[in-house]
Amino acid sequence: MTLAAIQFPQIDPIIFSIGPVALRWYGLMYLIGFVFALVYANKAADKSNGIWTREQVSDLLFYGFLGVIIGGRVGYVLFYNFDYFLADPLYLFKIWTGGMSFHGGLLGVITALFVFARKENKRFLDVGDFVAPLVPFGLGAGRIGNFINAELWGRETDVSWAMVFPTDPLGLARHPSQLYEFFLEGVVLFFMVYLVSKYVKARGVASGTFLAGYGLFRFIVEFFREPDAHLGFIFSFVSMGQILSLPMIIIGVGLIVWGLNHPTAVHTNKSTKGAC
């Protein structure tokens, strides 16, 4: 099976370096995602008839960036390496060792959006709906970074497109699950949220579409993705990623149903501080 699989090339994670400064593929993917979010959000602000300004977009992305970094690290430590944290609480701050969790980053971003909404006297769900189309592109770019780094690969398989990753000590033919996630969480989810944002103006529906869509896609891909070695399966064949995705699906569907049943709750210039 291994001989028939596609041999993944050894790619240097560093694109180029100048002295101690190095540009890595994963960092480049983050940069591409950030630039896309900035351009998209500024264009949306320009078309919002004064509801959003470019200055608010800059502040929003800054808040979101902090939420991703802080929440992603805290989530990774608490969800996936809690034993390490109990043994060494300073492990939380050792970000150079690697480790970020999407679900933790999401909680961090939600917290950041809530703080931003109160500061700018906007409805929390309006802010969430504005942000929802910005996220999938960055997620997709991040999965391409995972693929280039030959990390977070899938389970063993004999499909014709199976790959052998140089970082796999067992040298098994595996699903390129990073590409599955890129397609579903990046491409498909972006168009879903984009179309909902454009044609469905009920408050909370875009946010709900993102949450339910990502949760569902992540739940599906987890059947093809190799679970974390130190965790394995939490219950039978259920992984930690699937457990953390279930609340997203439930909350997302709830937001969609709520929004569609409140057709008057559309985006306007009026805002209520701290309201949902």
C-alpha positions as CSV (number, residue, x, y, z in Angstrom):
1,M,0.0,0.0,0.0
2,T,2.8,2.4,0.9
3,L,4.6,1.8,-2.5
4,A,1.5,2.8,-4.4
5,A,0.9,5.9,-2.4
6,I,1.9,9.4,-3.4
7,Q,5.2,10.3,-1.8
8,F,4.9,13.8,-0.2
9,P,8.1,15.8,-1.0
10,Q,10.2,17.2,1.8
11,I,9.5,20.9,1.9
12,D,11.5,23.3,4.0
13,P,9.1,25.0,6.4
14,I,11.2,28.2,6.0
15,I,10.6,30.0,2.7
16,F,13.6,32.3,3.3
17,S,15.6,33.9,6.1
18,I,17.6,37.1,6.6
19,G,19.8,36.7,9.6
20,P,17.6,35.7,12.6
21,V,14.4,36.7,10.7
22,A,12.7,33.9,8.8
23,L,9.5,33.7,6.8
24,R,7.7,30.3,7.3
25,W,5.0,28.9,5.1
26,Y,2.6,28.7,8.0
27,G,3.2,32.4,8.8
28,L,2.7,33.3,5.2
29,M,-0.7,31.5,5.2
30,Y,-1.7,33.5,8.3
31,L,-0.6,36.7,6.5
32,I,-2.6,35.9,3.4
33,G,-5.7,35.2,5.5
34,F,-5.3,38.5,7.4
35,V,-4.8,40.5,4.2
36,F,-7.9,38.9,2.7
37,A,-9.9,39.7,5.8
38,L,-8.7,43.3,5.8
39,V,-9.6,43.9,2.1
40,Y,-13.0,42.1,2.4
41,A,-14.0,43.9,5.6
42,N,-13.0,47.3,4.3
43,K,-15.0,46.8,1.1
44,A,-18.0,45.7,3.2
45,A,-17.6,48.7,5.5
46,D,-17.5,51.1,2.5
47,K,-20.9,49.6,1.3
48,S,-22.5,49.7,4.8
49,N,-23.9,53.2,4.5
50,G,-22.0,54.4,7.6
51,I,-22.8,51.4,9.8
52,W,-19.2,50.4,9.7
53,T,-16.0,52.5,9.2
54,R,-12.5,51.4,8.1
55,E,-11.3,52.6,11.5
56,Q,-13.7,50.2,13.2
57,V,-12.5,47.4,10.9
58,S,-8.9,48.0,11.9
59,D,-9.9,47.8,15.6
60,L,-12.1,44.7,15.0
61,L,-9.3,42.8,13.3
62,F,-6.9,43.7,16.1
63,Y,-9.3,42.5,18.7
64,G,-9.9,39.3,16.7
65,F,-6.2,38.7,16.3
66,L,-5.7,38.9,20.0
67,G,-8.6,36.6,20.5
68,V,-7.2,34.0,18.1
69,I,-3.7,34.0,19.6
70,I,-4.7,34.0,23.3
71,G,-7.8,31.7,22.9
72,G,-6.0,29.4,20.5
73,R,-3.2,28.8,23.0
74,V,-5.3,28.5,26.1
75,G,-7.7,26.2,24.3
76,Y,-4.9,23.9,23.1
77,V,-3.4,23.6,26.5
78,L,-6.7,23.0,28.3
79,F,-8.4,20.8,25.7
80,Y,-5.4,18.8,24.4
81,N,-2.6,19.0,27.0
82,F,-4.2,19.6,30.3
83,D,-1.9,17.1,32.0
84,Y,1.1,19.1,30.9
85,F,-0.5,22.2,32.3
86,L,-1.1,20.6,35.7
87,A,2.5,19.4,35.8
88,D,3.9,22.7,34.6
89,P,1.5,25.7,34.6
90,L,4.2,27.8,32.7
91,Y,3.6,25.5,29.8
92,L,0.7,27.8,28.9
93,F,3.1,30.5,28.0
94,K,5.6,28.4,26.1
95,I,4.1,29.3,22.7
96,W,7.5,28.6,21.0
97,T,6.8,24.9,21.6
98,G,3.8,25.1,19.2
99,G,0.2,24.2,19.7
100,M,-3.0,26.1,18.8
101,S,-6.6,25.0,19.0
102,F,-9.2,26.3,16.6
103,H,-12.0,25.8,19.1
104,G,-10.0,27.7,21.7
105,G,-9.3,30.4,19.2
106,L,-13.0,30.6,18.4
107,L,-13.9,31.1,22.0
108,G,-11.2,33.8,22.2
109,V,-12.6,35.6,19.1
110,I,-16.1,35.4,20.5
111,T,-14.9,37.0,23.7
112,A,-13.0,39.7,21.7
113,L,-16.1,40.4,19.6
114,F,-18.2,40.8,22.7
115,V,-15.8,43.4,24.1
116,F,-15.6,45.2,20.8
117,A,-19.4,45.3,20.4
118,R,-19.8,46.9,23.9
119,K,-17.0,49.4,23.1
120,E,-18.5,50.4,19.8
121,N,-22.1,50.2,21.0
122,K,-23.0,47.6,18.4
123,R,-25.2,44.5,18.7
124,F,-23.0,41.4,19.3
125,L,-24.7,39.3,16.6
126,D,-24.3,42.1,14.1
127,V,-20.6,42.1,14.7
128,G,-20.6,38.3,14.5
129,D,-22.4,38.4,11.1
130,F,-20.0,41.0,9.8
131,V,-17.0,38.8,10.8
132,A,-18.4,35.4,9.7
133,P,-17.4,35.7,6.0
134,L,-13.9,36.8,6.9
135,V,-12.9,33.6,8.7
136,P,-13.2,30.7,6.3
137,F,-10.6,32.0,3.9
138,G,-8.1,32.2,6.7
139,L,-9.0,28.7,7.9
140,G,-8.4,27.4,4.4
141,A,-5.1,29.1,4.1
142,G,-4.1,27.7,7.5
143,R,-4.9,24.1,6.3
144,I,-2.7,24.7,3.2
145,G,0.0,25.6,5.7
146,N,-0.6,22.4,7.6
147,F,-0.3,20.5,4.4
148,I,2.9,22.1,3.3
149,N,4.4,21.5,6.8
150,A,3.3,17.8,6.5
151,E,1.4,18.0,9.8
152,L,-2.0,17.0,11.1
153,W,-2.2,14.2,8.5
154,G,-5.0,11.7,8.2
155,R,-5.6,8.1,9.0
156,E,-4.2,5.1,7.2
157,T,-6.0,4.4,3.9
158,D,-5.6,2.6,0.6
159,V,-7.4,5.3,-1.6
160,S,-5.6,6.1,-4.8
161,W,-4.7,9.6,-3.6
162,A,-3.2,8.5,-0.3
163,M,0.0,10.1,0.7
164,V,3.1,9.2,2.7
165,F,4.2,12.2,4.7
166,P,7.9,12.5,5.6
167,T,7.0,13.5,9.2
168,D,5.2,10.2,9.8
169,P,7.5,7.9,11.7
170,L,5.5,4.9,10.6
171,G,5.6,5.8,6.9
172,L,2.0,4.8,6.3
173,A,-0.2,5.8,3.4
174,R,-2.6,8.3,4.8
175,H,-5.6,10.5,3.9
176,P,-4.4,14.1,3.0
177,S,-7.0,15.3,5.5
178,Q,-5.5,18.8,5.5
179,L,-6.8,19.2,1.9
180,Y,-10.2,17.9,2.9
181,E,-10.4,20.6,5.5
182,F,-9.1,23.2,3.1
183,F,-11.9,22.4,0.7
184,L,-14.7,22.1,3.2
185,E,-13.7,24.6,5.9
186,G,-12.2,27.1,3.5
187,V,-13.8,27.0,0.1
188,V,-17.3,25.5,0.7
189,L,-17.8,27.3,4.0
190,F,-16.7,30.6,2.6
191,F,-19.3,30.5,-0.2
192,M,-22.0,29.3,2.2
193,V,-21.5,32.2,4.6
194,Y,-20.9,34.7,1.7
195,L,-24.2,33.8,0.0
196,V,-26.1,33.9,3.3
197,S,-24.6,37.2,4.3
198,K,-25.6,38.7,0.9
199,Y,-29.1,37.4,0.6
200,V,-30.4,36.6,4.1
201,K,-30.4,39.7,6.3
202,A,-31.9,38.3,9.4
203,R,-29.7,38.9,12.4
204,G,-27.6,35.9,13.5
205,V,-28.1,33.7,10.4
206,A,-24.6,34.3,9.0
207,S,-23.0,33.6,12.4
208,G,-25.1,30.5,12.8
209,T,-24.2,29.3,9.3
210,F,-20.5,29.6,10.0
211,L,-20.8,27.9,13.4
212,A,-23.0,25.0,12.1
213,G,-21.1,24.7,8.9
214,Y,-17.6,24.5,10.4
215,G,-18.8,22.2,13.2
216,L,-20.4,19.8,10.7
217,F,-17.4,19.8,8.3
218,R,-14.9,19.4,11.1
219,F,-17.0,16.6,12.6
220,I,-17.0,14.8,9.2
221,V,-13.2,15.3,8.5
222,E,-12.3,14.0,11.9
223,F,-13.3,10.5,10.6
224,F,-10.4,10.8,8.2
225,R,-7.9,12.7,10.4
226,E,-5.5,10.9,12.7
227,P,-6.4,11.8,16.3
228,D,-3.8,13.3,18.6
229,A,-1.4,10.6,19.6
230,H,-1.5,11.4,23.3
231,L,-5.4,11.6,23.3
232,G,-6.5,9.0,20.8
233,F,-10.3,8.5,20.8
234,I,-12.2,9.9,23.7
235,F,-15.3,7.7,23.4
236,S,-15.1,4.6,21.1
237,F,-14.5,6.2,17.7
238,V,-15.2,9.8,18.8
239,S,-12.3,12.3,18.8
240,M,-11.8,15.4,20.9
241,G,-12.3,17.5,17.7
242,Q,-15.7,16.0,17.2
243,I,-16.8,16.5,20.8
244,L,-15.8,20.2,20.6
245,S,-17.6,20.6,17.3
246,L,-21.0,19.4,18.5
247,P,-21.8,22.5,20.6
248,M,-20.9,24.6,17.5
249,I,-23.4,22.7,15.4
250,I,-26.2,23.0,18.0
251,I,-25.6,26.7,18.7
252,G,-25.3,27.4,15.0
253,V,-28.5,25.7,14.1
254,G,-30.2,27.5,17.0
255,L,-29.0,30.9,15.7
256,I,-30.2,30.1,12.2
257,V,-33.7,29.1,13.4
258,W,-33.9,32.1,15.7
259,G,-32.9,34.5,13.0
260,L,-35.2,33.1,10.4
261,N,-38.1,33.3,12.9
262,H,-37.3,37.0,13.7
263,P,-37.5,38.6,10.2
264,T,-37.6,42.1,11.7
265,A,-34.2,41.6,13.3
266,V,-32.3,43.0,10.4
267,H,-29.1,45.1,10.3
268,T,-29.9,48.8,10.7
269,N,-28.0,51.9,11.8
270,K,-29.6,51.5,15.2
271,S,-27.6,49.6,17.8
272,T,-28.2,48.6,21.4
273,K,-25.3,48.3,23.7
274,G,-24.6,44.8,24.9
275,A,-27.7,43.3,23.1
276,C,-27.6,40.1,21.1
